[in-house]
Amino acid sequence: MSILNNFPHRCTIRRRVRTAGELGGNVDSFLNEQTSVLCWEQNVSHRERSDFEKRGMFITTKIFFTADPSVGVRHQILVTERNGTTISDPVPLDVLSESLPDASAGRGVVYKVYCTENTGEDN
């Protein structure tokens, strides 16, 4: 059985939508685009973290998908299940990269997305 058929996590992918608020300012909200998507969240390597820091970006995690999730910087990912256990209050992860093909999965290709934990400062 291939790991590509059994990614251990599931997530919800949300897209940021900006609307006009009651007082004329912008208000960001999120709409679910995909739910229960198979994925695999992993910590980033020191080299990956360093490469992003050179560009002034702080990444905390990378998420692999078996198919292109079609996400970009306007998206947020919530890992909702780990190894069959539902996460009741998932931490929002802001996407910092487009989905990139990664051929390091043996014979298969997976898609990798770099993210950072959302601290709530920009929302």
Short mmCIF file of the C-alpha atoms (twelve columns), coordinates in Angstrom:
data_MODEL
# 
_entry.id   MODEL 
# 
loop_
_atom_site.group_PDB 
_atom_site.id 
_atom_site.type_symbol 
_atom_site.label_atom_id 
_atom_site.label_alt_id 
_atom_site.label_comp_id 
_atom_site.label_asym_id 
_atom_site.label_seq_id 
_atom_site.Cartn_x 
_atom_site.Cartn_y 
_atom_site.Cartn_z 
_atom_site.pdbx_PDB_model_num 
ATOM 1   C CA . MET A 1   0.000   0.000  0.000  1 
ATOM 2   C CA . SER A 2   1.449   3.341  -1.073 1 
ATOM 3   C CA . ILE A 3   1.685   6.354  1.235  1 
ATOM 4   C CA . LEU A 4   0.277   8.377  -1.676 1 
ATOM 5   C CA . ASN A 5   -3.017  6.530  -1.197 1 
ATOM 6   C CA . ASN A 6   -2.985  6.960  2.578  1 
ATOM 7   C CA . PHE A 7   -2.022  10.487 3.540  1 
ATOM 8   C CA . PRO A 8   -2.591  10.684 7.316  1 
ATOM 9   C CA . HIS A 9   -4.330  14.070 7.523  1 
ATOM 10  C CA . ARG A 10  -7.409  15.838 6.161  1 
ATOM 11  C CA . CYS A 11  -7.948  19.551 5.724  1 
ATOM 12  C CA . THR A 12  -10.333 22.273 4.684  1 
ATOM 13  C CA . ILE A 13  -9.134  24.834 2.145  1 
ATOM 14  C CA . ARG A 14  -10.618 28.316 2.483  1 
ATOM 15  C CA . ARG A 15  -10.345 31.374 0.237  1 
ATOM 16  C CA . ARG A 16  -10.098 34.909 1.615  1 
ATOM 17  C CA . VAL A 17  -12.879 37.207 0.426  1 
ATOM 18  C CA . ARG A 18  -12.668 40.954 1.036  1 
ATOM 19  C CA . THR A 19  -15.883 42.936 1.331  1 
ATOM 20  C CA . ALA A 20  -16.775 46.483 2.385  1 
ATOM 21  C CA . GLY A 21  -17.551 46.797 6.076  1 
ATOM 22  C CA . GLU A 22  -20.313 48.846 7.664  1 
ATOM 23  C CA . LEU A 23  -17.956 51.766 8.324  1 
ATOM 24  C CA . GLY A 24  -16.448 51.762 4.829  1 
ATOM 25  C CA . GLY A 25  -13.321 49.727 5.608  1 
ATOM 26  C CA . ASN A 26  -12.489 46.298 4.247  1 
ATOM 27  C CA . VAL A 27  -13.500 43.143 6.078  1 
ATOM 28  C CA . ASP A 28  -11.873 39.784 5.342  1 
ATOM 29  C CA . SER A 29  -13.856 36.591 5.644  1 
ATOM 30  C CA . PHE A 30  -13.173 33.051 4.463  1 
ATOM 31  C CA . LEU A 31  -15.252 30.764 2.269  1 
ATOM 32  C CA . ASN A 32  -14.709 26.999 2.269  1 
ATOM 33  C CA . GLU A 33  -13.630 25.875 -1.215 1 
ATOM 34  C CA . GLN A 34  -12.712 22.256 -0.465 1 
ATOM 35  C CA . THR A 35  -13.378 20.081 2.570  1 
ATOM 36  C CA . SER A 36  -12.039 16.732 3.766  1 
ATOM 37  C CA . VAL A 37  -9.023  16.938 1.422  1 
ATOM 38  C CA . LEU A 38  -6.357  14.274 2.001  1 
ATOM 39  C CA . CYS A 39  -3.036  15.877 2.925  1 
ATOM 40  C CA . TRP A 40  0.115   15.446 4.979  1 
ATOM 41  C CA . GLU A 41  1.340   18.309 7.153  1 
ATOM 42  C CA . GLN A 42  5.053   18.309 7.999  1 
ATOM 43  C CA . ASN A 43  7.505   20.683 9.637  1 
ATOM 44  C CA . VAL A 44  9.706   22.626 7.251  1 
ATOM 45  C CA . SER A 45  13.425  21.929 7.114  1 
ATOM 46  C CA . HIS A 46  16.011  24.411 8.321  1 
ATOM 47  C CA . ARG A 47  17.028  25.094 4.719  1 
ATOM 48  C CA . GLU A 48  13.444  25.763 3.621  1 
ATOM 49  C CA . ARG A 49  12.901  28.103 6.564  1 
ATOM 50  C CA . SER A 50  16.174  29.918 5.800  1 
ATOM 51  C CA . ASP A 51  15.312  30.310 2.096  1 
ATOM 52  C CA . PHE A 52  11.994  31.975 2.961  1 
ATOM 53  C CA . GLU A 53  13.534  34.161 5.677  1 
ATOM 54  C CA . LYS A 54  15.900  35.613 3.056  1 
ATOM 55  C CA . ARG A 55  12.745  36.937 1.353  1 
ATOM 56  C CA . GLY A 56  11.339  38.289 4.615  1 
ATOM 57  C CA . MET A 57  8.810   35.469 5.036  1 
ATOM 58  C CA . PHE A 58  8.413   33.171 8.031  1 
ATOM 59  C CA . ILE A 59  7.158   29.652 7.277  1 
ATOM 60  C CA . THR A 60  6.239   27.056 9.890  1 
ATOM 61  C CA . THR A 61  4.899   24.102 7.957  1 
ATOM 62  C CA . LYS A 62  4.507   22.493 4.556  1 
ATOM 63  C CA . ILE A 63  1.531   20.493 3.416  1 
ATOM 64  C CA . PHE A 64  1.607   17.806 0.730  1 
ATOM 65  C CA . PHE A 65  -1.359  16.885 -1.485 1 
ATOM 66  C CA . THR A 66  -1.815  13.993 -3.929 1 
ATOM 67  C CA . ALA A 67  -3.392  16.333 -6.503 1 
ATOM 68  C CA . ASP A 68  -2.928  20.029 -7.208 1 
ATOM 69  C CA . PRO A 69  -5.058  21.838 -4.611 1 
ATOM 70  C CA . SER A 70  -5.026  25.038 -6.713 1 
ATOM 71  C CA . VAL A 71  -4.185  27.336 -3.811 1 
ATOM 72  C CA . GLY A 72  -2.291  30.597 -3.539 1 
ATOM 73  C CA . VAL A 73  -1.660  33.389 -1.078 1 
ATOM 74  C CA . ARG A 74  -5.386  34.217 -0.820 1 
ATOM 75  C CA . HIS A 75  -6.023  30.822 0.763  1 
ATOM 76  C CA . GLN A 76  -5.959  29.422 4.258  1 
ATOM 77  C CA . ILE A 77  -5.739  25.754 5.255  1 
ATOM 78  C CA . LEU A 78  -7.218  24.140 8.353  1 
ATOM 79  C CA . VAL A 79  -5.895  20.673 9.183  1 
ATOM 80  C CA . THR A 80  -9.087  19.123 10.542 1 
ATOM 81  C CA . GLU A 81  -8.017  15.509 11.092 1 
ATOM 82  C CA . ARG A 82  -4.743  13.799 12.029 1 
ATOM 83  C CA . ASN A 83  -4.451  10.007 11.800 1 
ATOM 84  C CA . GLY A 84  -8.215  9.580  12.040 1 
ATOM 85  C CA . THR A 85  -8.652  11.925 15.030 1 
ATOM 86  C CA . THR A 86  -10.751 15.043 14.474 1 
ATOM 87  C CA . ILE A 87  -9.177  18.323 15.568 1 
ATOM 88  C CA . SER A 88  -11.887 20.356 17.284 1 
ATOM 89  C CA . ASP A 89  -10.188 23.773 17.029 1 
ATOM 90  C CA . PRO A 90  -7.742  23.704 14.080 1 
ATOM 91  C CA . VAL A 91  -5.095  26.422 13.770 1 
ATOM 92  C CA . PRO A 92  -5.511  28.457 10.567 1 
ATOM 93  C CA . LEU A 93  -2.481  28.219 8.282  1 
ATOM 94  C CA . ASP A 94  -1.961  31.066 5.813  1 
ATOM 95  C CA . VAL A 95  -0.660  29.870 2.443  1 
ATOM 96  C CA . LEU A 96  2.600   31.590 1.435  1 
ATOM 97  C CA . SER A 97  3.267   29.842 -1.884 1 
ATOM 98  C CA . GLU A 98  1.473   28.508 -4.902 1 
ATOM 99  C CA . SER A 99  1.103   24.733 -4.974 1 
ATOM 100 C CA . LEU A 100 4.356   23.314 -6.337 1 
ATOM 101 C CA . PRO A 101 4.909   19.849 -7.824 1 
ATOM 102 C CA . ASP A 102 7.402   17.814 -5.772 1 
ATOM 103 C CA . ALA A 103 8.806   14.607 -7.251 1 
ATOM 104 C CA . SER A 104 10.377  13.378 -4.017 1 
ATOM 105 C CA . ALA A 105 7.604   10.866 -3.338 1 
ATOM 106 C CA . GLY A 106 9.258   7.848  -4.920 1 
ATOM 107 C CA . ARG A 107 7.493   7.121  -8.174 1 
ATOM 108 C CA . GLY A 108 4.693   9.596  -7.639 1 
ATOM 109 C CA . VAL A 109 4.391   13.337 -7.708 1 
ATOM 110 C CA . VAL A 110 2.821   15.268 -4.873 1 
ATOM 111 C CA . TYR A 111 2.068   18.965 -4.542 1 
ATOM 112 C CA . LYS A 112 3.664   21.019 -1.783 1 
ATOM 113 C CA . VAL A 113 2.339   24.211 -0.198 1 
ATOM 114 C CA . TYR A 114 4.285   26.321 2.311  1 
ATOM 115 C CA . CYS A 115 2.298   27.895 5.156  1 
ATOM 116 C CA . THR A 116 2.623   29.856 8.371  1 
ATOM 117 C CA . GLU A 117 0.401   29.819 11.418 1 
ATOM 118 C CA . ASN A 118 -2.136  32.626 11.421 1 
ATOM 119 C CA . THR A 119 -1.644  34.763 14.523 1 
ATOM 120 C CA . GLY A 120 -4.811  36.756 13.920 1 
ATOM 121 C CA . GLU A 121 -2.917  40.056 13.656 1 
ATOM 122 C CA . ASP A 122 -3.965  40.676 10.043 1 
ATOM 123 C CA . ASN A 123 -7.588  39.541 10.349 1 
# 
